[in-house]
């Protein structure tokens, strides 16, 4: 369930508590905005009240440089702190919670705002386009130059999407 944040999250978690669902996995995303840490900690507290054994993952969203742990730590100073700015680390508040990081990519915004589909839902189509490119290309040629170019762009996007998926799998 992607329930946004704030009141929506509280509403969903209260419903989960009401129907007594246990053993769920929770994925709590956070951007590098310092103010978001408070919301994440509140969400974790609510989850632990509902299910002490819940699996909780914090997703550090839109990491600008995933090649270096130091870059991630510098970007997410609300969690890791900053000696330079005198900000104390808060990693101890995320005890027993796995941290995952996701690189910044335009793919996410394009899927959401242009294709109106999630990454999860687009992957089968992307795989099909890539695996059956020759078959599709033959069909696209017959549709004319404009449709051909439109489909080639979607194919290119599918390739870039699958490269992103591959890089995500290799990160964790």
C-alpha positions in Angstrom: 0.0 0.0 0.0 1.4 3.3 -1.0 -0.4 5.6 1.3 1.5 8.8 1.0 2.5 10.3 4.3 1.1 12.2 7.3 -2.6 11.6 8.1 -3.0 9.0 5.3 -0.3 6.9 6.9 -1.9 7.2 10.3 -5.3 6.2 8.9 -3.9 3.1 7.1 -1.8 2.0 10.2 -4.9 2.4 12.4 -6.9 0.2 10.1 -4.1 -2.4 10.0 -4.2 -2.3 13.8 -8.0 -2.6 13.9 -8.1 -5.7 11.7 -5.1 -7.1 13.6 -2.8 -7.9 10.6 0.6 -9.0 11.6 3.9 -10.0 10.0 3.8 -7.3 7.3 6.8 -5.7 5.7 6.8 -1.9 5.8 8.7 0.3 3.4 9.1 3.8 4.6 10.6 6.2 2.1 12.5 9.4 3.0 14.0 12.2 1.0 16.9 14.2 2.2 14.7 16.9 3.7 15.7 17.2 7.3 12.1 17.7 8.4 11.1 14.2 7.1 13.0 12.3 9.8 10.4 13.3 12.4 7.6 11.8 10.2 9.6 8.7 9.6 10.2 8.2 13.3 6.5 8.7 14.0 5.6 6.2 11.4 8.1 3.6 12.8 6.7 4.1 16.3 3.1 3.5 15.0 4.2 0.4 13.1 6.0 -1.0 16.2 2.9 -0.4 18.3 0.9 -2.5 15.9 3.4 -5.3 15.3 6.7 -5.5 17.3 8.0 -8.2 14.9 7.2 -6.1 11.7 10.0 -5.9 9.1 10.7 -2.3 8.4 12.8 -0.9 5.7 13.8 2.8 5.3 14.3 3.8 1.7 16.6 6.7 1.1 15.1 8.1 -2.0 16.8 10.0 -4.8 20.4 9.5 -3.8 22.5 11.7 -5.9 25.6 9.5 -5.8 25.2 5.8 -4.9 28.9 5.0 -5.7 30.0 6.2 -2.3 28.6 5.6 1.2 30.1 9.0 2.2 28.0 10.8 -0.5 24.9 9.2 0.8 25.8 10.1 4.4 26.4 13.7 3.3 23.1 13.9 1.5 21.0 12.3 4.4 22.4 14.4 7.3 19.1 14.0 9.2 20.0 10.3 9.7 23.8 10.3 9.6 24.5 13.7 11.0 27.1 16.3 9.9 30.2 17.3 11.6 30.5 20.2 9.3 27.1 21.7 10.3 27.1 20.4 13.9 24.2 18.0 13.3 24.2 14.9 15.5 23.5 11.5 13.9 20.2 9.9 14.4 21.1 6.4 13.1 20.6 5.0 16.6 16.9 5.8 16.3 16.6 3.4 13.4 17.9 0.4 15.3 16.9 -3.0 13.8 15.7 -1.3 10.6 17.3 -2.0 7.3 18.3 1.0 5.2 18.0 0.8 1.4 19.0 3.5 -1.0 17.6 4.3 -4.4 19.4 6.4 -7.0 17.9 9.6 -8.3 16.4 8.8 -11.7 14.0 10.5 -14.1 12.5 7.1 -14.8 10.4 7.2 -11.7 8.8 10.6 -12.6 8.2 9.6 -16.3 6.5 6.3 -15.2 4.3 8.1 -12.7 3.4 11.3 -14.6 3.6 10.4 -18.3 2.9 6.6 -18.5 0.7 6.6 -15.4 2.1 3.3 -14.3 4.3 2.0 -11.5 7.8 0.6 -12.1 6.6 -2.8 -10.9 3.7 -2.8 -13.4 5.9 -1.5 -16.3 8.6 -4.2 -16.0 6.7 -7.0 -17.8 6.0 -4.7 -20.8 9.6 -3.5 -20.8 10.9 -7.0 -20.8 8.6 -8.0 -23.6 9.7 -5.0 -25.7 13.3 -5.9 -25.3 13.0 -9.6 -25.8 10.8 -9.3 -28.9 12.4 -6.1 -30.4 12.9 -7.6 -33.9 9.2 -8.7 -34.1 7.9 -5.3 -32.9 10.3 -3.4 -35.1 9.0 -5.1 -38.2 5.4 -4.1 -37.2 6.4 -0.5 -36.3 8.0 0.0 -39.7 4.7 -0.7 -41.4 3.0 1.9 -39.2 4.9 4.8 -40.7 7.7 7.1 -39.7 5.9 8.9 -36.8 4.6 5.8 -35.1 7.9 4.0 -35.7 9.8 6.9 -34.0 7.3 6.9 -31.1 7.7 3.2 -30.5 11.5 3.4 -30.7 11.4 6.0 -28.0 9.3 3.7 -25.8 11.7 0.9 -26.5 14.6 3.1 -25.5 12.8 4.0 -22.3 12.1 0.3 -21.7 15.9 -0.4 -22.0 16.7 2.4 -19.6 14.1 1.2 -17.2 15.5 -2.4 -17.2 19.0 -1.0 -16.7 17.7 0.9 -13.6 16.1 -2.4 -12.3 19.4 -4.2 -12.9 21.3 -1.5 -11.0 18.8 -1.7 -8.1 19.2 -5.4 -7.8 23.0 -5.1 -7.7 22.8 -2.5 -5.0 21.2 -4.6 -2.3 
